[in-house]
């Protein structure tokens, strides 16, 4: 989702030398969801949720449940599909 969000930002003329998570989340949500309304508001929390779950899986002793993993996979497929559709137009 992170790389797809960068592709969406680039497609909309938003470039930066380094694409850190904070900037990508902020710019994607503010410019492409809130201002330009390119993407639906329901996906606004997706990037942050995915990063939080990934951080838990990679850096914590906690495990990620099958349900949480499946939910994130579904959200990733939805978001990537929306971005692909927009870029291909």
C-alpha positions as CSV (number, residue, x, y, z in Angstrom):
1,X,0.0,0.0,0.0
2,X,2.9,2.4,0.8
3,X,4.4,2.0,-2.7
4,X,1.0,2.3,-4.3
5,X,0.4,5.5,-2.3
6,X,3.7,6.9,-3.6
7,X,2.7,6.0,-7.1
8,X,-0.6,7.9,-6.6
9,X,1.2,10.9,-5.3
10,X,3.6,10.9,-8.2
11,X,0.7,10.5,-10.6
12,X,-0.8,13.6,-9.2
13,X,2.4,15.6,-9.4
14,X,3.5,15.4,-5.8
15,X,7.2,14.6,-5.6
16,X,9.7,14.5,-2.8
17,X,13.3,13.3,-2.5
18,X,12.6,10.8,0.3
19,X,9.2,9.2,0.8
20,X,8.9,8.5,4.6
21,X,5.7,7.0,6.0
22,X,4.6,10.2,7.8
23,X,4.8,12.4,4.7
24,X,3.2,9.8,2.4
25,X,0.3,9.2,4.8
26,X,-0.2,12.9,5.4
27,X,0.0,14.0,1.7
28,X,-2.1,11.1,0.4
29,X,-4.9,11.8,3.0
30,X,-4.8,15.6,2.8
31,X,-4.3,16.1,-0.9
32,X,-5.8,13.1,-2.7
33,X,-8.6,12.3,-0.3
34,X,-9.6,15.5,1.4
35,X,-8.8,18.2,-1.1
36,X,-8.9,16.6,-4.6
37,X,-11.3,13.8,-3.6
38,X,-9.5,11.4,-5.9
39,X,-10.0,8.6,-3.5
40,X,-12.9,7.8,-1.1
41,X,-12.7,9.0,2.6
42,X,-13.2,5.4,3.9
43,X,-9.6,4.5,2.9
44,X,-8.1,7.4,4.9
45,X,-7.0,5.3,7.9
46,X,-5.7,2.4,5.8
47,X,-2.0,3.5,5.6
48,X,-1.7,4.2,9.2
49,X,-3.4,1.0,10.3
50,X,-1.2,-1.1,8.0
51,X,2.0,0.6,9.4
52,X,0.9,0.0,13.0
53,X,0.1,-3.6,12.3
54,X,3.4,-4.1,10.5
55,X,5.3,-2.5,13.3
56,X,3.6,-4.8,15.8
57,X,4.5,-7.8,13.6
58,X,8.1,-6.8,13.0
59,X,9.2,-5.1,16.2
60,X,7.0,-6.3,19.1
61,X,6.6,-9.6,20.8
62,X,2.9,-9.5,20.1
63,X,1.5,-11.7,17.3
64,X,-0.9,-10.5,14.6
65,X,-4.1,-12.5,14.4
66,X,-5.3,-14.2,11.3
67,X,-8.4,-11.9,11.3
68,X,-6.2,-8.7,11.5
69,X,-3.9,-10.0,8.8
70,X,-6.9,-10.9,6.5
71,X,-8.5,-7.5,7.2
72,X,-5.3,-5.7,6.2
73,X,-4.9,-7.8,3.1
74,X,-8.5,-6.9,2.0
75,X,-7.8,-3.2,2.6
76,X,-4.6,-3.4,0.7
77,X,-6.3,-5.0,-2.3
78,X,-9.0,-2.4,-2.2
79,X,-6.6,0.6,-2.0
80,X,-4.2,-0.8,-4.6
81,X,-7.2,-1.5,-6.9
82,X,-8.4,2.1,-6.6
83,X,-5.0,3.5,-7.3
84,X,-4.5,1.2,-10.3
85,X,-7.8,2.2,-11.7
86,X,-7.0,5.9,-11.3
87,X,-3.5,5.7,-12.7
88,X,-4.7,3.7,-15.8
89,X,-7.3,6.3,-16.8
